Structure formats: C-alpha cells, structure tokens
Amino acid sequence: MEAKPVKNSQTTITELMIPSYANFGGKIHGGILLSLMDKVAYACASKHAGTYCVTVSVDKVEFLKPVEAGELVSLKASVNYVGRTSLMVGIRVESENVRTGKVVHTNSCYFTMVAKGDDNKPTQVPKLILENEEDVKRFIEALWVKEIRERVREEMDDAKSSVEVAHAKEILKNERCILSLKN
Ligand SMILES: CC(C)(COP(=O)(O)OP(=O)(O)OC[C@H]1O[C@@H](n2cnc3c(N)ncnc32)[C@H](O)[C@@H]1OP(=O)(O)O)[C@@H](O)C(=O)NCCC(=O)NCCS
C-alpha cells in the first residue's frame, strides 16, 4: 500500500448559511455545523484511505463564536494522523461576513474516522507522508490528543463508578440544585 502525503487529501468545503439553518435569533444551529464537519471529515479521510470511512469519535467541538445566517462557512480538513485503520482529521472552521469581508475562526476540532473494507471490517490505511514542519507538528499533536482522550475516558469511567449519593449533601452544597429526596 503506497504512502500518501497530507496535501493529497486536504479538503475544503464552503457553504452559505441560509436562513433555514438558523434559529429564531439568526444564529446557525450547532447541528448544522456538526453535520458539515462530519461531511468534510468523511471526504478527507476517504480520500486518504481510498475506502469508505465511518466516524468513531469527535474531540473539541465547541460553539463559542456564533455563526450568523448569510455568512459563508469554510471548513478546512487535513489528515493529521493515521494509525493502522483509523485516521484523525483536523478541521478548522471559519465564518466570513461577505459584506465586510471579516473572517472569524470559530472552532478547530478533531474527527477520528475508521476505514472500512468491502467486508465492512476496519481496513488498513496508507501511511502518511509528512512533508513539512506543520505536518509533523499536527501528527505529534494528534498523538497527544489520543493519549489525553484515553486518560479522560478512564477517569470518567472511574468517576462514574465512584459517585456516592450518600455524600450528596456535602458534595452539592455550593451547587445550584435543591436536594428533595423522598426517602
Ligand atoms: C469504529 C468501529 C469500526 C470500530 O470497530 P472495532 O471492532 O472496535 O475495531 P478495532 O478495535 O479494530 O478498532 C479499529 C480502529 O478504531 C479505533 N477506535 C476504536 N474505538 C475508538 C474510539 N472510541 N475512539 C477512537 N478510536 C477508536 C481503534 O483504535 C482502531 O484504530 P487503529 O487501527 O488505527 O489502531 C466500529 O465500532 C463501528 O463500525 N462503529 C460504528 C461507526 C458508525 O456507524 N459511525 C457513524 C456513522 S459514520
């Protein structure tokens, strides 16, 4: 299987944010943006893999800067990392006000995709050729993201199994909830 450079699969989607994508306040629904991210991640990952891919996990999606109806949203995707059958796609999302030309970086996130073979099982992907410092930086960052994700998952599992309702009064004393247990 021939290795492929990062640039071969870099993909950009630009879409106009039409009014039906927006809520009553004129802001674009998060789900619309998420769907576009998934689309560009799929296109980018499949180009590199040369097969269909599925989305396995999503990291760092935040909607901190609103996107308005009438703006153009561009999603730039790049394969940052490949494992044996998985690929991590980095996506940079920018919105542009067409009248003022102002461009806002709204979010950067990571989609992990897995390549599927004709038998619908995970299949090996080509190695990634890192041709410049940016490619190398992103690959190393992806290794960190994987490691942190693994650690957080383990900690969340531990935290869930160690929740003690018996100590709720103490744990929740500064929280904005009212304990009204019936028994
Ligand atoms: C993703 C999927 C193929 C993994 O299947 P699996 O039997 O667990 O396969 P494996 O254990 O061999 O893992 C395959 C790869 O996925 C990665 N993976 C599995 N679970 C993961 C998770 N929670 N987060 C990130 N990567 C994960 C593994 O690390 C492995 O990567 P590698 O080959 O590069 O080391 C399977 O769970 C699936 O088909 N899920 C449904 C996906 C889907 O429908 N998505 C939405 C629509 S596109």
The ligand as an SDF file (V2000), in Angstrom:
LIG
                    3D

 48 50  0  0  0  0  0  0  0  0999 V2000
  -15.4670    2.1540   14.6030 C   0  0  0  0  0  0  0  0  0  0  0  0
  -15.5680    0.6640   14.5330 C   0  0  0  0  0  0  0  0  0  0  0  0
  -15.2590    0.2110   13.1210 C   0  0  0  0  0  0  0  0  0  0  0  0
  -14.5210    0.0640   15.4760 C   0  0  0  0  0  0  0  0  0  0  0  0
  -14.6770   -1.3260   15.3780 O   0  0  0  0  0  0  0  0  0  0  0  0
  -13.8120   -2.3090   16.3120 P   0  0  0  0  0  0  0  0  0  0  0  0
  -14.3120   -3.6710   16.0880 O   0  0  0  0  0  0  0  0  0  0  0  0
  -13.7660   -1.7570   17.7070 O   0  0  0  0  0  0  0  0  0  0  0  0
  -12.4200   -2.2430   15.5970 O   0  0  0  0  0  0  0  0  0  0  0  0
  -10.9910   -2.1620   16.2200 P   0  0  0  0  0  0  0  0  0  0  0  0
  -10.9430   -2.4990   17.6640 O   0  0  0  0  0  0  0  0  0  0  0  0
  -10.1370   -2.9640   15.2750 O   0  0  0  0  0  0  0  0  0  0  0  0
  -10.6220   -0.6350   16.0710 O   0  0  0  0  0  0  0  0  0  0  0  0
  -10.4500   -0.0570   14.8050 C   0  0  0  0  0  0  0  0  0  0  0  0
   -9.7920    1.2850   14.9940 C   0  0  0  0  0  0  0  0  0  0  0  0
  -10.7190    2.1500   15.6360 O   0  0  0  0  0  0  0  0  0  0  0  0
  -10.0880    2.7810   16.7280 C   0  0  0  0  0  0  0  0  0  0  0  0
  -11.0930    3.0370   17.7400 N   0  0  0  0  0  0  0  0  0  0  0  0
  -11.9460    2.1390   18.2710 C   0  0  0  0  0  0  0  0  0  0  0  0
  -12.7200    2.7340   19.1860 N   0  0  0  0  0  0  0  0  0  0  0  0
  -12.3390    4.0330   19.2180 C   0  0  0  0  0  0  0  0  0  0  0  0
  -12.7590    5.1680   19.9760 C   0  0  0  0  0  0  0  0  0  0  0  0
  -13.7260    5.0860   20.8830 N   0  0  0  0  0  0  0  0  0  0  0  0
  -12.1480    6.3510   19.7570 N   0  0  0  0  0  0  0  0  0  0  0  0
  -11.1710    6.4560   18.8350 C   0  0  0  0  0  0  0  0  0  0  0  0
  -10.7190    5.4120   18.0830 N   0  0  0  0  0  0  0  0  0  0  0  0
  -11.3040    4.2260   18.2940 C   0  0  0  0  0  0  0  0  0  0  0  0
   -9.0440    1.7870   17.1930 C   0  0  0  0  0  0  0  0  0  0  0  0
   -8.0310    2.4270   17.9440 O   0  0  0  0  0  0  0  0  0  0  0  0
   -8.5420    1.2530   15.8810 C   0  0  0  0  0  0  0  0  0  0  0  0
   -7.6120    2.1590   15.3210 O   0  0  0  0  0  0  0  0  0  0  0  0
   -6.1910    1.6680   14.7080 P   0  0  0  0  0  0  0  0  0  0  0  0
   -6.4940    0.5100   13.7950 O   0  0  0  0  0  0  0  0  0  0  0  0
   -5.6920    2.8330   13.9500 O   0  0  0  0  0  0  0  0  0  0  0  0
   -5.3320    1.2780   15.8630 O   0  0  0  0  0  0  0  0  0  0  0  0
  -16.9880    0.1620   14.9370 C   0  0  0  0  0  0  0  0  0  0  0  0
  -17.1850    0.4580   16.2970 O   0  0  0  0  0  0  0  0  0  0  0  0
  -18.0850    0.8000   14.1190 C   0  0  0  0  0  0  0  0  0  0  0  0
  -18.3400    0.4060   12.9720 O   0  0  0  0  0  0  0  0  0  0  0  0
  -18.7740    1.7870   14.7220 N   0  0  0  0  0  0  0  0  0  0  0  0
  -19.8890    2.4560   14.0570 C   0  0  0  0  0  0  0  0  0  0  0  0
  -19.4080    3.6840   13.3280 C   0  0  0  0  0  0  0  0  0  0  0  0
  -20.5520    4.4870   12.8120 C   0  0  0  0  0  0  0  0  0  0  0  0
  -21.5750    3.9330   12.4630 O   0  0  0  0  0  0  0  0  0  0  0  0
  -20.3930    5.8020   12.7860 N   0  0  0  0  0  0  0  0  0  0  0  0
  -21.4390    6.7160   12.4750 C   0  0  0  0  0  0  0  0  0  0  0  0
  -21.8240    6.7270   11.0850 C   0  0  0  0  0  0  0  0  0  0  0  0
  -20.4920    7.0460   10.0050 S   0  0  0  0  0  0  0  0  0  0  0  0
  1  2  1  0
  2  3  1  0
  2  4  1  0
  2 36  1  0
  4  5  1  0
  5  6  1  0
  6  7  2  0
  6  8  1  0
  6  9  1  0
  9 10  1  0
 10 11  2  0
 10 12  1  0
 10 13  1  0
 13 14  1  0
 14 15  1  0
 15 16  1  0
 15 30  1  0
 16 17  1  0
 17 18  1  0
 17 28  1  0
 18 19  1  0
 18 27  1  0
 19 20  2  0
 20 21  1  0
 21 22  1  0
 21 27  2  0
 22 23  1  0
 22 24  2  0
 24 25  1  0
 25 26  2  0
 26 27  1  0
 28 29  1  0
 28 30  1  0
 30 31  1  0
 31 32  1  0
 32 33  2  0
 32 34  1  0
 32 35  1  0
 36 37  1  0
 36 38  1  0
 38 39  2  0
 38 40  1  0
 40 41  1  0
 41 42  1  0
 42 43  1  0
 43 44  2  0
 43 45  1  0
 45 46  1  0
 46 47  1  0
 47 48  1  0
M  END
$$$$
